[in-house]
Amino acid sequence: MLARVPGCPFCLAPAADRGDGRCATCGERLSPRSGPPPPPGVSIAPPDGARRLVDIGHALSLDAALRVVHRLLDVAACFEDARTSWRPIPGDYMIDASGGLHLAEARGAWKLEGAERFDVRWSLMALGACVTPHPVVLGPTRLVRLLSAHREAPGRRLASVDDARRELARAESERRLVADRTLEDGRPDVAPCYLHGAPAIAAATDEGFRRERNEDAVELASGGGERPWTALVVCDGVARSSRARAAAVTAAKTARDALARFATAGAGAAEAAVDRAIRAAHRAVCSQRYDRRGEPPGTTIVCAFVRGARLVVGWVGDSRAYWITKDGAALLTRDHSWVHDVVARRVMSETDALRHPLAHALTRCLGPLEAAAPVRDVEPEVIACPLRAAGHVVLCTDGLWTYYRDPASLGRLVAAAGEGASAARIARHLVNGALVRGGADNVSVAIYAHPGG
């Protein structure tokens, strides 16, 4: 008898019978339904020596994981053609010595009736639990999204096997295109995650699973010559505000252009330049037109400017900057948020503060703070620090750091991308890490790889 995965076998939450034999979280039956036998072409007699995929999936290579996904879709197509559906759990998938996929049982199979459609999400969800976060999290973002399809917002869910096959083909194309190199923005073959930049810098962004649109913005700039420089900007449009996306894009581009002008002018202090760039971004957002009946436009911002071995970071809001080396990870910013303030004043613990209705409230952002009030100036925070070793400057929105609150955990995620990994690979890996953990918000990352020495 195969051991069962603890908790609900469908949504994987701790099982809690709500009194009718169904899971209190997802509503599925906690005991299998009786139904028809598996359709032709589907064997539920794994060969001798086959092992549960959930036990060994983390050790598969990305190529092996992709082969398993293809085989699963072949199996799912047999169910779809027979107008039969089933609800597998991770423990139902078996893999033989040659990497072939088998079913231990056709759990809860039933015949589809009337307009009812086969939904491939369930089989993909169970498979995703076996091969994420490793090795899939190191692969293309489209593959992570494919195996997390159950998290998609209503109306954007995969339904048919053909849908899944098309998305898998796009994921394999994305893998070939972005294998350790960068691409320009907006390439349709790498959407919804895109990467851009020069060899030592890259950015990646994804709308996540629960948002209708991406309201983050990232901008990069760099220059060579006698005094090479790099500028990174990450913004997160305030969700409740009007034109949140436009606010983030405007702020990011304005700050990037200001830092590029400072870098090419070659005079003045970088700290003052970062401060001015953020203030210019604030004025640009305040000058936007918006519907006065709604919330005014707003966005967070975090900027990094590197010249030589010196880093300057400035920010407003709760987008963050980290410095990560092989010896550890440090958070360089402090959130301008209600949670940070109450925890810093020891009014309540972080755990209690995060449960409060004001948990996501900002105390500072760019843009008009009150629709009816005169526009006020903004007060950025700016710090400078030396970069004494090889490492990575990581800027990100709360769509990432929400899942990696301890800087050390983010450092381990960077290290897991592999020694010598390109900035593009690391950026994609961080976005995938957020998606695997839930992807409840837009997630954006900008990376600068410092050579050290």
SULVENJO-V948796 format. One record per backbone hydrogen bond with DSSP energy under -0.5 kcal/mol. CO is the residue of the C=O (numbers start at 1). NH is the residue of the N-H. Records with the same first field share a line. If there is no record, write none. Layout:
# SULVENJO-V948796
CO = NH, NH
This chain:
# SULVENJO-V948796
8 = 12
13 = 8
16 = 24
21 = 30
22 = 18
23 = 27
28 = 23
39 = 42
41 = 43
43 = 103
47 = 50
51 = 95
52 = 55, 56
53 = 56, 57
56 = 59
57 = 60
61 = 65
62 = 66
63 = 67
64 = 68
65 = 69
66 = 70
67 = 71
68 = 72
69 = 73
70 = 74
71 = 75
72 = 76
73 = 77
74 = 78
75 = 79
76 = 80
77 = 81
78 = 82
79 = 84
80 = 83
83 = 112
85 = 110
86 = 88
89 = 92
90 = 93
92 = 104
93 = 53
94 = 102
95 = 51
96 = 99
100 = 96
102 = 94
105 = 107
106 = 109
107 = 87
110 = 85
113 = 116
118 = 120
119 = 122
120 = 124
121 = 125
122 = 126
123 = 127
124 = 128
125 = 129
126 = 130
127 = 130, 131
128 = 132
131 = 136
133 = 137
135 = 138
136 = 139
140 = 143, 144
141 = 145
142 = 146
143 = 147
145 = 148
146 = 149
148 = 151
149 = 152
153 = 156
159 = 120
160 = 164
161 = 165
162 = 166
163 = 167
164 = 168
165 = 169
166 = 170
167 = 171
168 = 172
169 = 173
170 = 174
171 = 175
172 = 176
173 = 177
174 = 178
176 = 179
178 = 180, 181
184 = 187
187 = 190, 191
190 = 193
194 = 205
196 = 203
198 = 201
199 = 423
200 = 449
202 = 447
203 = 196
204 = 445
205 = 194
206 = 443
209 = 153
213 = 215
215 = 237
217 = 235
219 = 233
221 = 231
223 = 229
228 = 308
229 = 223
230 = 306
231 = 221
232 = 304
233 = 219
234 = 302
235 = 217
236 = 300
238 = 241
241 = 244
243 = 247
244 = 248
245 = 249
246 = 250
247 = 251
248 = 252
249 = 253
250 = 254
251 = 255
252 = 256
253 = 257
254 = 258
255 = 259
256 = 260
257 = 261
258 = 262
259 = 263
260 = 264
261 = 265
262 = 266
269 = 273
270 = 274
271 = 275
272 = 276
273 = 277
274 = 278
275 = 279
276 = 280
277 = 281
278 = 282
279 = 283
280 = 284
281 = 285
282 = 286
283 = 287
285 = 288
290 = 292
291 = 294
295 = 242
298 = 238
299 = 366
300 = 236
301 = 316
302 = 234
303 = 314
304 = 232
305 = 312
306 = 230
307 = 310
309 = 387
310 = 307
311 = 385
312 = 305
313 = 383
314 = 303
315 = 381
316 = 301
317 = 336
320 = 396
321 = 332, 333
322 = 394
323 = 330
324 = 392
325 = 328
328 = 325
330 = 323, 332
335 = 337
336 = 363, 364
337 = 341
338 = 342
339 = 343
340 = 344
341 = 345
342 = 347, 348
343 = 346
349 = 353
350 = 354
351 = 355
352 = 355, 356
353 = 356
356 = 359
358 = 361
361 = 338
366 = 299
370 = 373
378 = 380
381 = 315
383 = 313
385 = 311
386 = 388
391 = 450
392 = 324, 394
393 = 395, 448
394 = 322
395 = 446
396 = 320
397 = 400, 401
398 = 402
400 = 403, 404
401 = 404
405 = 407
406 = 409, 410
407 = 411
408 = 412
409 = 413
410 = 414
411 = 415
412 = 416
413 = 417
414 = 417
415 = 418
418 = 421
422 = 426
423 = 427
424 = 428
425 = 429
426 = 430
427 = 431
428 = 432
429 = 433
430 = 434
431 = 435
432 = 436
433 = 437
434 = 439
435 = 438
439 = 209, 210
443 = 206
444 = 397
445 = 204
446 = 395
447 = 202
448 = 393, 450
450 = 391
